[in-house]
Structures are given as C-alpha cells and as structure tokens.
Amino acid sequence: MKNLAAGVEGSNPTLNIIIFAVFVAITLVIVFWASRNTKTASDYYAAGRAFTGPQNGIAISGDYLSAASFLGIAGAIAVNGYDGFLYSIGFLVAWLVALLLVAELLRNTGKFTMGDVLAFRMKQRPVRAAAAVSTLIVSFFYLLAQMTGAGGLVNLLLGVSGNVGQDIVIAVVGVIMVLYVLIGGMKGTTWVQIIKAALLIIGALAMTIWVLAKYGFNFSSLLQAAVDKAGGGAKGEALLNPGKQYGKTGTSKLDFLSLGIALVLGTAGLPHVLMRFYTVPTARDARKSVVWAIGLIGVFYLFTLVLGYGAGALVGADKISKAPGTTNSAAPLLALELGGPVLLGFIAAVAFATILAVVAGLTITASASFAHDVYANVIKKGKVEGKHAEVRVARITALVIGAVAIVGGILAKSQNVAFLVALAFAVAASANLPTLLYSLFWKRFNTRGALFSMYGGLIVTIVLIVFSPAVSGESTSMIKGADFAWFPLSNPGLVSIPVSFFLGWLGTVLSKEHNGAKYAEMEVRSLTGAHAEKAAAH
C-alpha cells in the first residue's frame, strides 16, 4: 500500500508520529492512575459502578463512534451524498431501541455480562456458554475490522509502506490495546473513551465551523459548491437525491433495507455496548447514560453531514476516490485542505485514538465474558477459589485475544473489511437481541428457546454471509476471482433476524420447561431495580 504522503502532498508523517506518541503517553498515564483502585472483579469488569450517567454517556459515545463512523461516513457522504448519510441515521436510530427496550432493564437484571441476564431464569451452564460464544464471535469480527482499519489508516497517515511496516503498525496497536485493558480494566478503558470522545467531538466541531465559515455559514451554499465540484447538472444533483449508491436495482434497495435493519437492531445487541450499562450505580444513571449518548452521537452525525459535503466541495469526490485508503481519506484530506499538516496531524491522532478506544472496549468485553461466564460459571460452577482468580483469568484471556487480533489483523489487512463490520452487527441483531428481548418480555421463554435463537441466529447469519456477494462473485468481494454466492444480499439481516426470532419461539414451544415464579421475580427486578447490583429502586 502506498503511503499517504505519496498520495497527498503536504502530509508530514513525522508530525503525525509525534502527535500519536503524545496521545498514547497521556492516555497510558491516565490508565495507570485509574488502575490504582482496580482490585475486585466489579472494579475490573464494571469500573466499580462508579461512573455517573453523563460520564458513562460520553464513554458510550466514545465506544460507539468508531473509525467507521468518523472516516467511513464522512467519505460515504463526500462520494455518495444522501445515501452516505443514511448510515448515520441507522446508527443513531439504533440508540432509541437501546434506550426504550434494553438499557434500564439490563442494568437491573445483570451483573457484568449478557450471560447474567439470560441465566437469571434459565439453566446456567448451557445459556452462559451460548452467550459467551456469541459475545466472542461478535467481538472478534468487530475487533478484526478495527485492527485491519487501524493498520491501513496509520500506515497512510504515518507514511509507512511495505508489508513488514504494516504488520509492525498492527502489532503496535494490538500491544497498546492490551496494555490499556491489562493495566486499567474497565475504569482505565472508560477514561480513554471519555478523552477520545471529547477529542473527536471538538475536532469535528472545529472542522465543521471552519467549513461553514468558508461558505458564509450558509449550508445551501455548501451543498451547491459540492454539486458544482461533482460536475454540476444531473451528475452533481445526484449527491442531493436518494439512489446514488443504493437504488439502482431492486436488489440494492433490498440490500440497503437489510443493512439498515441490522444497524438499527444490532446496536442493542452489541456486547461491548451492553456491558457499559453495568458501570453506573443505578438504573436511572443507565437511562441518563443513553440520553447523553444519543445527544452526543446525534450532534456528531450532524457534523459528518457538513464534513462529508465539505470534503466533496473542497477536495472533490474524484481526488478522494483515487487517494490511498479511498473514501476513508475524505476527513484527513479535508483537514489537510483546511489547516495543513498540523490539523491533519490532529485529525490523524483523533482517528487513531478512536480505534484504540474501541478495540480496548471490545477486548475487555470478550475477556470478561470468557472469565465470568465460561470460567467462573461453566467450568468452576460458580465456585471460584481465591478473590482474584476470575480477574486473573480475564487478564490472561485479554492477552490471548490481543494476540489473536494482531495475527487476524495482519492476515486480513489486504481484505475488504466492510463485511466484517456488517457481520458483527448482523450477528448481534440475529443471535443476541431476540434472545434478550424474549428473556426480558416473554414469560414462557425457556432454555431451549434461548439456545435455538442464539446458536441458530449465529449459524444462519454466518452461512448467509459466506455465500453472499460480500465474500465472492463481485469485484469488491473479499475473495477475488471466486464465485460461490447464491444469497443475493451482502447483509443477511433481512432474513437472519426474523429466522432467529422464529427459532427462539420454536425452541420454546418444543420444550415443556417453564419457571413462572422466576420470570415474575425478574420482571419486578427489571422494572423497579429492587435487589439489583448496587442499585436503589427508582
């Protein structure tokens, strides 16, 4: 891969490296500071439930606004206009599902992981094992996409070329991520996410004001400039109308509908998002967290609208498409156009911080799920010897996950990683969300129903992805030159989510197991917070 300096004159890799190093040094100091009070499992997994609603809301936005949100959406809007902004809408609307159906109820009924909620009224070991498998698979695919994106992005911004250079960058990202998790646990990771969210929103706000100032703070003038830069006439006007990316065929419209459903429903099933609800002391704070997150994420996506069209107007879709990193280069190219190498260096550091914060959150979620659900409750049957044994297993798991993520990121660095993110959301929406909703709201739901919906949703989603155009059969597919695709949609959500809900119902009615008393207890706890972990009834 060529470096960004080769594709863009004016980039200063040395300055970018210095800004990166300063950010990493500051965050590592904060992680060490946060680690002083990390002693118990509650401290390591849930930051001692010591964060306030607003703090956790900022951290959630930091966890959720990944490099795909910042770089990907700005690039998609610059090149595809209206259709690119539809991603923002899907990502934001998803939080209403999380707020109304999941956040408070999950905080009241769980302890550290999704498995705690499911095991409340079902057979502990099979359900916890299924929850851990689903969590690890979703986290792995999301982690792989972030690691691969990190390698590509940092190579572009630091001027690193050649396979060995890329491999070293991916390994460095992996090592820093594991350090955050090993040293700071959830508390250190949360502070990194808060800092990163503040940097990202401040950086995006500064660039948004800068772009609007160039057009007299008139958004219509900005849109007109983007249309003119794209060639004017019908070609330029296509940026303002639906259908430039999706809508050319019936299949592409269905594909977008499928992607939209996966995005909207997948967020409420993403394990690293769900785990953030346990870091606050009460259910009221969990609700407050989501309200803050919705506000910050919504404002940020409005910024991406200006940044995307700004990149289209000031840089041009042709230049963005030809640059190394393709559409992901839109925000860095706009930063270079506006403020030269210094602003580019800052935006590069923010993008790097974005990736580090997200991968740290994913790693701690996956390691907590294995240590708490598999080791403590499946293998040891809830009888763990020693006060710190579970945390020690979580730290060892984090090391293993870090090593696997580094190897996976290196192997997948030349692949199309868009399907990995889509797979993570589709699996979360298909395997996790139906099981959670049935468990919280359906009295008759039982262990077999949970296993059917989780394992069934997992298998159906992965099979449909493997035989979709995302993997083979098209020029943009992961495996070039092969064609074994028989499923027409790149994202399986439209099929896999209803199938998973059906399987959950089928498994339930095929089993006579039923515990009405346990459901009644769970319903009271979920709605009132009575007897919840360190929570008062509100």
N, C-alpha and C positions, 0 to 999 in steps of 0.2 A: 504494500500500500504506500502510495506517495504521502509525504508529509504535507501538512497544511501550508507550511512556508513555501513549498514548491507550488501549491495551488493558489495561494493568496500572497501577493506581495505586501510587505508591511508587517507581517506577523513577526513577533520577537519571542522565539522559544525560550531563551534564557530568562526573560522577564516572567514568562508563564511559569517556569520551573520554580523561580523564587517565590511567586505568589502562592503556588501549590504548597511549597515547603513550609511557608509561614502558617498557612491554614492548618496543615497537618500537625505542626508543632503546637499551635494554640489548642486544638481540639484534644490532642493527647494529654496535655497538661490538665485540661478540664476533666477528662476521663479518669486520670489518676486521682484528682481531687474528689470526684464523685465516688470512687471505689472505696474510700476510707470507711464508709458505713455499709458496705455490701458484705453482710455476714450470713444471713439466713437465706433459705430458698425464696421467701417472699421478697427480700431485698434484691436477689439476683434476677428473678423472673418478672416481678411486678414493681420494682423500684420502691419496695416498702409501702406501696399505695400512698406515696407522699406527695404526688403532684396534684396541683389544683386543676379545676376544669379548663380555665384558659391556657395554662401551661401545656396540658395534655392536648388541647385542641391545636395549639401551634405545632407540637411534636407530631400529631397525626397528619397535619398538612405537610410537614417536612418528610414524613414517611411515605406519603401518598404521591406527592409531586415528584415523580422520578424523572430521569433524563428523558424518557419518552414524552412526558408532559411538557417539559421545558423546550427541549430541542426538537422533538418529533412534531409536536402540534404547531409550533411556530413555522417549521419547514413545510408542513402539510398545508397550512393556510397560505403561505407565500406562493406555493406552486398550484394548489387546487382550490384556493379561495373558500367559498361557502362550505364545500364538502369537508375540507380540513377542519373547520370549526365544529363540525358535528361530533368529532371526537371529544372536544371539551364539554359539550352538552351531555354526552353519555357519561363521562367521568363524573360530572357534577351531580346530575340527577340521581346517580347511584347512591349518593350520601343520604338522600331522603329515605331510601329503603333501609339503610343502616340506622338512621335516626328513629324511624317510626316502628320498625319491626325487631331490631336486634340489640342496639346499644344498651339500653337500661336493663332489659330482661337478661341479657348475657352477663352483665356486671353483677346482677343479683344472684344468679344461679351457679356461676362458675367460681373457680379459684385462681387457676393460672392459664388453663388451655381450653380449647374447644371440647376436648375429650371429657373434661369435668362436667360440662353441661349435659352431654349425651349420657354419661354414666350415672347421672343422678337418679334416673328412674329405670335403667336397663341393666343387663348383665355387664359387669365392669370390664372384664378382660377382652372379650371379642370387640366390644364397641370402642374401647380405648385404642386397641390395636388398629382398627379401621381408621379412626380419627388421626392417629399418628402417621399411618401410611399416606393418607390423603394430604395431611399437612406437609410431610416431607416431599411429596411429589410436586405439589403446587409451589412450595418454597424453592425446590431445586430448579424448576423450569424458569421461575421468575429471576432467581439468582443467576442462572446461566445467561439469561438475556442481559441482565445488568452488567455482569462481568465482561461479556463479549463487547457490549456497548462501551464499557469503561476502557477496554483495550483500544478499540477503534478511536474513540474520542480523544483520549490522552495522547495517543500516537499522533493524531492530527494536530493537536494543539502544542505538543512539545517538539514537533519536528523529528519524531523517531521513525526510522524506516527499517525495512527488513524484518523477516520472521522472528529472529532472535530478539530484536529490540521490542517487538510487540509482546512476545512471550514474557519478557522481563517486566514490562509495564503491568500486564495482567497479574503476574505473581506479586508485584509490589502492592497493587490494590487489594489482593487477597490477604496478604500479610497484615496490612494496616487494619482491614476489616476485622480480622480475627483478634488483633490486639485490643480494639475497642470493646469487643464482646467479652474476651477473657478477663480484661482488667476491670472494666466498668460495669458489666452486666447491663440490665435494663436501664439503670439510673444514668450511667455514662452514655449509653446509646441515645437515651431520650434527650440529654443535653446537646449531643451532637446534632440531633434532628431539629431541636429548637433553634440553634445557631444557624444551621443550614437554611431553615425556613425563613428566618429573618433576612439572611443574606440574599436569598433567591427573590423574595418579595421586594426588598429595597432595590436590588439590581434591576429587576423587571420594571419597577415603578420609575426609576431614573431614566431607563431607555424609552419607556412609554411617553414620559413628559418630553424628552428630547425629540422623539419622532414627531409628536403632535405639534411641538413648537415650530418645527420646520414648515408646517402647513397651517400656521396661524391658529392652532388649536381647533381646527375645523376637520372633523372626521370625514366629511363628504369630500373635501379636497384631497385627503389622503387616499381615499378609495379611487377617486378619479385619476390620481397620479399612478396608482397601481395598475389600473385599467390601461392607461396610456403606455406604461412601461411594457405591458404584456402584448402590445401591438395595436391597441385600440380596437374599435369596431366590435364585431361579434366575438372575435377571439379574446379581446380584453374583457368584454362584458361577461364572458363565461365565468370569470372569477367571482362575480357577484351573485350568480344564479346557481341553484342546485343542479347536480348532474355531471359536473366536470370529471369527477373521479368515479362516482357511483351513479348509475342510471343509464349507462349506455346500452345495457341489455337487461332482460328480466332477471337473469342470474345475479348480476352485480347488485341489483336492488335488493334481492333476497339476501345476498351476502352481507350488505350493509345492515339490513334488519337483524340478521343473525349476530353480527358483531355488536350492534347496539344492545341487544338483549343480554349478551354475555357481559358487556361492560357494566350495564345497569344492575344486573343481578349478581355479578361476580364479586364486586367490591365488598358486599355484605358477607361474603364467604371467604375472603382472603385471610388466612390465619394471622399474618403479621399485623393486619388492621384490627382484627378481633381482639388480639392479645393486648392492644393498647388500652382497651376499656378496663383492664384489671389494675392499671397503675394509679387509679384515683380512689379516694376513700369511700365515696358514696355513689349511689345510682344518679342522684341529682348532678353530681360532677361529671358522670359519664354522659348524661344528656347535654350538659353545658359544653363538654369537650367537642361533641359532634356539631353543635351550633357554631362554635368558634371555627371548627374545621371547615364547615360549609361556607362561612363568611370569607375566610382567607382563600380557600380554593376557588370560590366564585370570582372574587376580585382578581386573583391571579389569572384565571382563564380569560377575563376581560382584557387584561394586559396582553395576553398572547394574541388576541384579535388585532390589536394595534401593532404589535411586533411583527406578526405574520404579514399583514398588508404593508407595513413599513419596509420589511425586507423585500417584498415584491416590488415596492415603488422605488426604493433607493439602491438596491442591489440588482434585482431582476431575476425572474424565475430561471432564465437560461443560464446565468452565471452560477446560481445556486445548484442547479441540476448537474452542472459539469464539475463542480468543486469536489475535492475528496470528501467522503462522508455524505455525499449527495444532499438530500433535504435537511439532514441533521446539522449541516453547516450554516443554515439560514441565520440563526441567532448570533453565532460568532462572527459571521460576515457582516451582519448589521452593526454589531458592536465595533468592528474594525472601521466601518464606514463612518460611524458617528464620532467615536472617541479615540481612534487609532489604537496602537499596540497596548496602551495602559488599560483602556476599557475592555479590549479583547482579553487581556490577561485576567482581569477581574471576573469577567463572564465565564472564562475557561475554568477558573478556580471554583466558581459557584456550581458549574456543571459537574466538576469533579467531586465537590462536597455533596452534591445531590446523589451521585452514585454511591459514595461511601456511606452516607446515612441510610440509604435504602437497603444496601447489602448487609449492613450491620443489623438492622431491624429484622431482616429475613433470617439471618444466621441465628440470632438469639431465639427467634420463634421456633425454628426447626430443632435446635438443640434442647429447648425447654420441652417440646412435645415428646422427643425421644426419652429424655431423662425422667420426666414426670409421668407420662402415660405408659411408655413401654417398660423402662427400667423399674420405676418405683411401684407401679400398679399391676403390670402384667407379669414381669419376671419375679419381682420380690413380693407380689400380692399385697402391697400396701405396708409391708413391714421392713422398712429400710433401717439398717443398723448404722448408727453414727449420725450426728447432727448435720454434717456437711457432705455426706456421701452423695446425695442427689445432685447437689451443686457441682461436686467434683465430676460426676458423670456428664453433666450438662457442659462443663468446660472441655472435657475430652471430646465430646460429640461436636462441639464448635470447631475444635482443631481438625477433626475428620471432615466435617462439612466444608471448612475453608480449603483443605487440600483437594477435595473432590471438585469444588467450584473452580479452583485455579486450573486443574487439569481439564475440566469441561470447557472452561472459557478459552483455553489455548487450543483445544481440538475444534471448537465451534467458531473460532474467530473469523474465518472466511465465509461462514454460512449466513444465510438470511435469518436473522433472529426475530423478525416480526412474529413469526408463527409461534415462537416460544412464549412471548407475552400473551398472545391470543390463547394459547393452550392453558397457561396459568389461570387466566380469567374464566375460560370455559370450564376447566376442571373445578374451580372454586364454586362457580354457579351451578354446576351439574351435581357434584358429589357432596359439597358442604352445605349449601344453602337449603336445598329441600329437606335434608336431614335435620338441620337446626330448626327450621320453621315447623316441621311436623312434631319435633320433640317439644317445642315450646307451646304449640297451639292445638295439637290433636291428642285427645285423651286416650284413644285406642292404640296409638302408635307403640311399637314394641321393638325388641332387639333385632328380630329377623328383618323387619321393615327398614331399620337403620342400616343393617349390613347390605341389604339389597340395593338401597338407594346410593350408599357410598361406593361400594365396590362396583355396582352396576354402572353408576354415573361415570366413574373413573375409567372403566374398560370401554364403554361406548364412546366417550369423548376421545380417548387416545386412538382407538381404532379408526374413527371417522377422520381425525386429523392426519393419521398416517396415510390414508387413502384419499386425501384431498389435494387440490391444486397447490396448497401451501408447501407440500413436500415434493411432488413430482408433476410433470406434464406441462409446465409453463416456463417461460424464460426467467421469471422471478422466483421459481421454486427452489427449495433447499437442495435437492438432488438434480443437478443439471443433466440433460440427455436421457433421463429415465421417464417413463410414463406408466404408472400403475394406479392412477387416480380414477376412481369410479364414483366418488362422492363429489358433487359439483361445487359445494360451498367451501371457502377457505376457513371459515369459523363454524364449528358444529353446533353452536349454542341453540339455534332454532330447533334442532332435532334432539340433542342430548339432554337439554334441561327438562322438556316435557317427559322424555323417556325416564329420567331419573325420578321425577315426581310420581310417575306411574309405577315404577319398580318399588318405591317406598310404600305405596298403597298396597301393591300386590303382596309384598313380603309380609306386611302387617295382617292382611285378611287371611293369609295362608297359615298363620300361627295363632294358637289359642292363648298365648302369653298375654297377660294384661294386669297392670297394677294401678287400679283407680286411686287408691289411697296415696301412693307415691306421686301420682300426677297432681292430685289436689294439693299436696304439700309443695310441689314445685311451682304450681300456679300461684299460690299465696306468696311464696318467696319471690318469684319473678316480678310480681306486680307491686309488692309492698317493700321488699328489701329486708323483711324480718329474717333474722338469723343469717343474713349474707355475710361474706367475709368482711369484717371491719366496717360494716355499713349500718347506718341507722335507718329506720323506716321513714320514708318521705312520701 
